[in-house]
Amino acid sequence: MLSPKITLDMGIEQRFQSANKINNKKTTNIRSIPTYSVGSTYSIDSDTALSISASLGGSSAAPDNIFSFNIWQKF
């Protein structure tokens, strides 16, 4: 059970890459690039929060994985 101090974020993104030409040479075909993300934030107090997230996706030719950890502080 989530409390007011914890948030859960989830997302799905779909991108498309069109074919490219460089110096009259075709470099890629049309690609579908799905990305899935999940993260959570915990509020320590009214001024400080910890956040962790992961994003996984990309095509087989260009995989993309991002993991992050953040500490948020209000001034």
N, CA, C and O atoms as a GROMACS GRO file, in nm:
protein
  300
    1MET      N    1   0.085  -0.118   0.000
    1MET     CA    2   0.000   0.000   0.000
    1MET      C    3   0.089   0.124   0.000
    1MET      O    4   0.182   0.135   0.080
    2LEU      N    5   0.061   0.215  -0.089
    2LEU     CA    6   0.139   0.337  -0.097
    2LEU      C    7   0.085   0.439   0.003
    2LEU      O    8  -0.034   0.445   0.031
    3SER      N    9   0.176   0.520   0.055
    3SER     CA   10   0.137   0.625   0.149
    3SER      C   11   0.154   0.760   0.081
    3SER      O   12   0.208   0.767  -0.029
    4PRO      N   13   0.109   0.869   0.144
    4PRO     CA   14   0.129   1.002   0.084
    4PRO      C   15   0.277   1.039   0.067
    4PRO      O   16   0.309   1.133  -0.006
    5LYS      N   17   0.367   0.967   0.134
    5LYS     CA   18   0.509   0.997   0.123
    5LYS      C   19   0.576   0.924   0.006
    5LYS      O   20   0.690   0.954  -0.027
    6ILE      N   21   0.505   0.830  -0.056
    6ILE     CA   22   0.563   0.749  -0.163
    6ILE      C   23   0.480   0.765  -0.290
    6ILE      O   24   0.357   0.757  -0.287
    7THR      N   25   0.548   0.787  -0.402
    7THR     CA   26   0.479   0.788  -0.531
    7THR      C   27   0.538   0.678  -0.619
    7THR      O   28   0.654   0.642  -0.606
    8LEU      N   29   0.457   0.627  -0.708
    8LEU     CA   30   0.499   0.525  -0.804
    8LEU      C   31   0.464   0.577  -0.943
    8LEU      O   32   0.350   0.613  -0.969
    9ASP      N   33   0.563   0.580  -1.031
    9ASP     CA   34   0.543   0.630  -1.167
    9ASP      C   35   0.575   0.520  -1.267
    9ASP      O   36   0.676   0.451  -1.254
   10MET      N   37   0.487   0.504  -1.366
   10MET     CA   38   0.508   0.404  -1.470
   10MET      C   39   0.471   0.468  -1.604
   10MET      O   40   0.378   0.548  -1.611
   11GLY      N   41   0.544   0.430  -1.710
   11GLY     CA   42   0.512   0.488  -1.840
   11GLY      C   43   0.555   0.400  -1.955
   11GLY      O   44   0.642   0.315  -1.943
   12ILE      N   45   0.490   0.422  -2.068
   12ILE     CA   46   0.521   0.353  -2.193
   12ILE      C   47   0.528   0.460  -2.302
   12ILE      O   48   0.442   0.548  -2.310
   13GLU      N   49   0.630   0.452  -2.384
   13GLU     CA   50   0.648   0.548  -2.493
   13GLU      C   51   0.677   0.471  -2.621
   13GLU      O   52   0.750   0.372  -2.620
   14GLN      N   53   0.622   0.516  -2.731
   14GLN     CA   54   0.644   0.454  -2.861
   14GLN      C   55   0.696   0.561  -2.956
   14GLN      O   56   0.629   0.663  -2.978
   15ARG      N   57   0.813   0.540  -3.014
   15ARG     CA   58   0.871   0.634  -3.111
   15ARG      C   59   0.898   0.561  -3.242
   15ARG      O   60   0.915   0.439  -3.246
   16PHE      N   61   0.901   0.638  -3.349
   16PHE     CA   62   0.930   0.583  -3.481
   16PHE      C   63   1.047   0.659  -3.542
   16PHE      O   64   1.053   0.782  -3.533
   17GLN      N   65   1.138   0.587  -3.604
   17GLN     CA   66   1.253   0.646  -3.672
   17GLN      C   67   1.239   0.616  -3.820
   17GLN      O   68   1.223   0.501  -3.860
   18SER      N   69   1.245   0.719  -3.901
   18SER     CA   70   1.230   0.700  -4.045
   18SER      C   71   1.366   0.669  -4.108
   18SER      O   72   1.470   0.687  -4.046
   19ALA      N   73   1.361   0.624  -4.232
   19ALA     CA   74   1.484   0.593  -4.306
   19ALA      C   75   1.564   0.720  -4.329
   19ALA      O   76   1.508   0.828  -4.344
   20ASN      N   77   1.697   0.707  -4.330
   20ASN     CA   78   1.787   0.820  -4.351
   20ASN      C   79   1.875   0.797  -4.472
   20ASN      O   80   1.900   0.683  -4.512
   21LYS      N   81   1.920   0.908  -4.531
   21LYS     CA   82   2.018   0.901  -4.640
   21LYS      C   83   2.132   0.996  -4.607
   21LYS      O   84   2.111   1.112  -4.573
   22ILE      N   85   2.255   0.944  -4.617
   22ILE     CA   86   2.375   1.026  -4.599
   22ILE      C   87   2.462   1.001  -4.721
   22ILE      O   88   2.499   0.887  -4.750
   23ASN      N   89   2.497   1.109  -4.793
   23ASN     CA   90   2.576   1.099  -4.916
   23ASN      C   91   2.512   1.002  -5.016
   23ASN      O   92   2.580   0.919  -5.077
   24ASN      N   93   2.379   1.013  -5.030
   24ASN     CA   94   2.300   0.929  -5.122
   24ASN      C   95   2.305   0.781  -5.087
   24ASN      O   96   2.279   0.697  -5.173
   25LYS      N   97   2.339   0.747  -4.964
   25LYS     CA   98   2.339   0.608  -4.920
   25LYS      C   99   2.236   0.592  -4.808
   25LYS      O  100   2.240   0.665  -4.709
   26LYS      N  101   2.145   0.497  -4.826
   26LYS     CA  102   2.042   0.471  -4.724
   26LYS      C  103   2.109   0.405  -4.603
   26LYS      O  104   2.176   0.302  -4.617
   27THR      N  105   2.090   0.464  -4.485
   27THR     CA  106   2.159   0.413  -4.367
   27THR      C  107   2.070   0.329  -4.276
   27THR      O  108   2.119   0.240  -4.207
   28THR      N  109   1.941   0.355  -4.273
   28THR     CA  110   1.851   0.280  -4.184
   28THR      C  111   1.716   0.260  -4.250
   28THR      O  112   1.680   0.331  -4.344
   29ASN      N  113   1.643   0.163  -4.201
   29ASN     CA  114   1.504   0.142  -4.239
   29ASN      C  115   1.416   0.206  -4.133
   29ASN      O  116   1.465   0.257  -4.032
   30ILE      N  117   1.286   0.204  -4.157
   30ILE     CA  118   1.193   0.256  -4.057
   30ILE      C  119   1.197   0.162  -3.936
   30ILE      O  120   1.190   0.040  -3.951
   31ARG      N  121   1.207   0.220  -3.816
   31ARG     CA  122   1.214   0.140  -3.693
   31ARG      C  123   1.110   0.187  -3.593
   31ARG      O  124   1.079   0.306  -3.584
   32SER      N  125   1.057   0.093  -3.520
   32SER     CA  126   0.969   0.121  -3.407
   32SER      C  127   1.053   0.109  -3.280
   32SER      O  128   1.121   0.008  -3.260
   33ILE      N  129   1.049   0.210  -3.194
   33ILE     CA  130   1.134   0.212  -3.074
   33ILE      C  131   1.046   0.225  -2.949
   33ILE      O  132   1.007   0.336  -2.914
   34PRO      N  133   1.014   0.114  -2.882
   34PRO     CA  134   0.936   0.122  -2.759
   34PRO      C  135   1.026   0.148  -2.639
   34PRO      O  136   1.141   0.103  -2.636
   35THR      N  137   0.974   0.219  -2.540
   35THR     CA  138   1.047   0.245  -2.416
   35THR      C  139   0.951   0.228  -2.299
   35THR      O  140   0.838   0.277  -2.302
   36TYR      N  141   0.996   0.159  -2.195
   36TYR     CA  142   0.918   0.135  -2.074
   36TYR      C  143   0.992   0.198  -1.956
   36TYR      O  144   1.114   0.186  -1.947
   37SER      N  145   0.920   0.265  -1.868
   37SER     CA  146   0.986   0.329  -1.754
   37SER      C  147   0.907   0.303  -1.626
   37SER      O  148   0.785   0.286  -1.627
   38VAL      N  149   0.981   0.300  -1.514
   38VAL     CA  150   0.922   0.283  -1.382
   38VAL      C  151   1.008   0.360  -1.283
   38VAL      O  152   1.130   0.367  -1.298
   39GLY      N  153   0.945   0.416  -1.182
   39GLY     CA  154   1.020   0.491  -1.082
   39GLY      C  155   0.938   0.512  -0.957
   39GLY      O  156   0.817   0.488  -0.955
   40SER      N  157   1.006   0.556  -0.854
   40SER     CA  158   0.940   0.582  -0.727
   40SER      C  159   1.011   0.698  -0.656
   40SER      O  160   1.132   0.714  -0.668
   41THR      N  161   0.934   0.776  -0.583
   41THR     CA  162   0.989   0.887  -0.504
   41THR      C  163   0.939   0.874  -0.360
   41THR      O  164   0.822   0.846  -0.336
   42TYR      N  165   1.030   0.896  -0.267
   42TYR     CA  166   0.996   0.892  -0.124
   42TYR      C  167   1.028   1.028  -0.063
   42TYR      O  168   1.141   1.076  -0.074
   43SER      N  169   0.929   1.090   0.000
   43SER     CA  170   0.948   1.219   0.067
   43SER      C  171   0.998   1.196   0.208
   43SER      O  172   0.927   1.140   0.292
   44ILE      N  173   1.121   1.238   0.235
   44ILE     CA  174   1.178   1.225   0.369
   44ILE      C  175   1.113   1.325   0.462
   44ILE      O  176   1.072   1.291   0.573
   45ASP      N  177   1.103   1.450   0.417
   45ASP     CA  178   1.032   1.555   0.490
   45ASP      C  179   0.978   1.653   0.386
   45ASP      O  180   0.981   1.623   0.267
   46SER      N  181   0.928   1.767   0.429
   46SER     CA  182   0.866   1.861   0.335
   46SER      C  183   0.967   1.925   0.239
   46SER      O  184   0.927   1.983   0.138
   47ASP      N  185   1.097   1.915   0.268
   47ASP     CA  186   1.199   1.977   0.183
   47ASP      C  187   1.290   1.878   0.110
   47ASP      O  188   1.365   1.919   0.022
   48THR      N  189   1.286   1.749   0.145
   48THR     CA  190   1.380   1.652   0.090
   48THR      C  191   1.308   1.527   0.039
   48THR      O  192   1.216   1.477   0.103
   49ALA      N  193   1.352   1.479  -0.077
   49ALA     CA  194   1.294   1.358  -0.135
   49ALA      C  195   1.403   1.276  -0.205
   49ALA      O  196   1.500   1.332  -0.256
   50LEU      N  197   1.385   1.146  -0.207
   50LEU     CA  198   1.473   1.053  -0.279
   50LEU      C  199   1.394   0.993  -0.393
   50LEU      O  200   1.278   0.956  -0.376
   51SER      N  201   1.456   0.984  -0.510
   51SER     CA  202   1.389   0.931  -0.628
   51SER      C  203   1.479   0.830  -0.696
   51SER      O  204   1.600   0.851  -0.709
   52ILE      N  205   1.420   0.719  -0.741
   52ILE     CA  206   1.493   0.618  -0.818
   52ILE      C  207   1.406   0.581  -0.938
   52ILE      O  208   1.284   0.568  -0.925
   53SER      N  209   1.470   0.566  -1.054
   53SER     CA  210   1.392   0.532  -1.173
   53SER      C  211   1.476   0.452  -1.272
   53SER      O  212   1.599   0.454  -1.269
   54ALA      N  213   1.406   0.382  -1.360
   54ALA     CA  214   1.471   0.304  -1.465
   54ALA      C  215   1.388   0.317  -1.592
   54ALA      O  216   1.265   0.319  -1.588
   55SER      N  217   1.457   0.325  -1.704
   55SER     CA  218   1.394   0.331  -1.835
   55SER      C  219   1.466   0.233  -1.926
   55SER      O  220   1.588   0.239  -1.941
   56LEU      N  221   1.390   0.142  -1.986
   56LEU     CA  222   1.446   0.037  -2.071
   56LEU      C  223   1.376   0.039  -2.206
   56LEU      O  224   1.254   0.051  -2.213
   57GLY      N  225   1.453   0.027  -2.313
   57GLY     CA  226   1.389   0.023  -2.444
   57GLY      C  227   1.489   0.036  -2.554
   57GLY      O  228   1.607   0.003  -2.540
   58GLY      N  229   1.440   0.086  -2.666
   58GLY     CA  230   1.523   0.101  -2.784
   58GLY      C  231   1.506  -0.016  -2.878
   58GLY      O  232   1.440  -0.114  -2.845
   59SER      N  233   1.564  -0.004  -2.994
   59SER     CA  234   1.558  -0.113  -3.092
   59SER      C  235   1.679  -0.203  -3.072
   59SER      O  236   1.769  -0.173  -2.994
   60SER      N  237   1.681  -0.314  -3.144
   60SER     CA  238   1.795  -0.405  -3.131
   60SER      C  239   1.923  -0.341  -3.185
   60SER      O  240   2.033  -0.377  -3.143
   61ALA      N  241   1.910  -0.246  -3.276
   61ALA     CA  242   2.027  -0.177  -3.331
   61ALA      C  243   2.077  -0.067  -3.238
   61ALA      O  244   2.194  -0.028  -3.245
   62ALA      N  245   1.990  -0.018  -3.150
   62ALA     CA  246   2.030   0.091  -3.059
   62ALA      C  247   1.958   0.077  -2.926
   62ALA      O  248   1.865   0.153  -2.898
   63PRO      N  249   1.999  -0.020  -2.841
   63PRO     CA  250   1.934  -0.035  -2.712
   63PRO      C  251   1.959   0.087  -2.623
   63PRO      O  252   2.063   0.152  -2.633
   64ASP      N  253   1.864   0.116  -2.537
   64ASP     CA  254   1.873   0.234  -2.452
   64ASP      C  255   1.827   0.197  -2.311
   64ASP      O  256   1.712   0.160  -2.292
   65ASN      N  257   1.916   0.206  -2.213
   65ASN     CA  258   1.884   0.176  -2.074
   65ASN      C  259   1.935   0.290  -1.988
   65ASN      O  260   2.051   0.330  -1.998
   66ILE      N  261   1.848   0.344  -1.902
   66ILE     CA  262   1.886   0.454  -1.814
   66ILE      C  263   1.839   0.420  -1.673
   66ILE      O  264   1.723   0.387  -1.651
   67PHE      N  265   1.931   0.430  -1.578
   67PHE     CA  266   1.900   0.413  -1.437
   67PHE      C  267   1.941   0.542  -1.366
   67PHE      O  268   2.049   0.595  -1.391
   68SER      N  269   1.856   0.592  -1.277
   68SER     CA  270   1.893   0.716  -1.207
   68SER      C  271   1.850   0.712  -1.061
   68SER      O  272   1.752   0.647  -1.024
   69PHE      N  273   1.926   0.784  -0.981
   69PHE     CA  274   1.900   0.803  -0.839
   69PHE      C  275   1.918   0.951  -0.812
   69PHE      O  276   2.023   1.008  -0.842
   70ASN      N  277   1.816   1.015  -0.754
   70ASN     CA  278   1.821   1.160  -0.731
   70ASN      C  279   1.785   1.193  -0.588
   70ASN      O  280   1.701   1.127  -0.526
   71ILE      N  281   1.849   1.295  -0.536
   71ILE     CA  282   1.812   1.352  -0.406
   71ILE      C  283   1.764   1.495  -0.435
   71ILE      O  284   1.839   1.578  -0.487
   72TRP      N  285   1.639   1.522  -0.400
   72TRP     CA  286   1.579   1.653  -0.424
   72TRP      C  287   1.578   1.733  -0.294
   72TRP      O  288   1.539   1.682  -0.189
   73GLN      N  289   1.621   1.859  -0.303
   73GLN     CA  290   1.623   1.946  -0.185
   73GLN      C  291   1.566   2.082  -0.224
   73GLN      O  292   1.614   2.147  -0.316
   74LYS      N  293   1.461   2.125  -0.151
   74LYS     CA  294   1.404   2.259  -0.174
   74LYS      C  295   1.493   2.362  -0.106
   74LYS      O  296   1.549   2.337   0.000
   75PHE      N  297   1.505   2.479  -0.168
   75PHE     CA  298   1.582   2.589  -0.109
   75PHE      C  299   1.490   2.699  -0.065
   75PHE      O  300   1.536   2.801  -0.012
   0.00000   0.00000   0.00000
